[in-house]
C-alpha cells in the first residue's frame, strides 16, 4: 500500500498529510491552483514557486479535516525567506494531485 492510499482513512494525522502532500507536490503538473488562490497570490505577493516550496518543504501542524465534499483538506505552513510565515490550504483528492484553495501570510503585516 502506498502512502497516498492512506488518504481514504477516517482520521488522518498531520505527519501523514505532510508526507503525502510533499510526495504529490514533487510533480508540479499534479498541483492545480484555483482562481481564488491565484487572486490571493497576486494580492499577497506570493508566487507559484513560493506555493510549490511551501507544499514541498512545509509542514501540516493542524490535524487535516474533511471539507464540504468529504475530501481531505490541510494547511501546509513554512517560514519563507525574509522570515515571514506563509500557508497554503490544499485539498488532497483520494487518487492523486493537489488542489490549492488559497494562500496566506500567517504573520499579518
ABEGO torsion letter per residue (X at the ends): XBAAAAAABABBBAAAAAAAAAAAAABAAABBBBAAAAAAAAAAGBBAAAAAAAAAABBBABBBBBBAAGBBBBBBBBBBBGGBBBBBBBBBBAABEBBBABBBBABBX
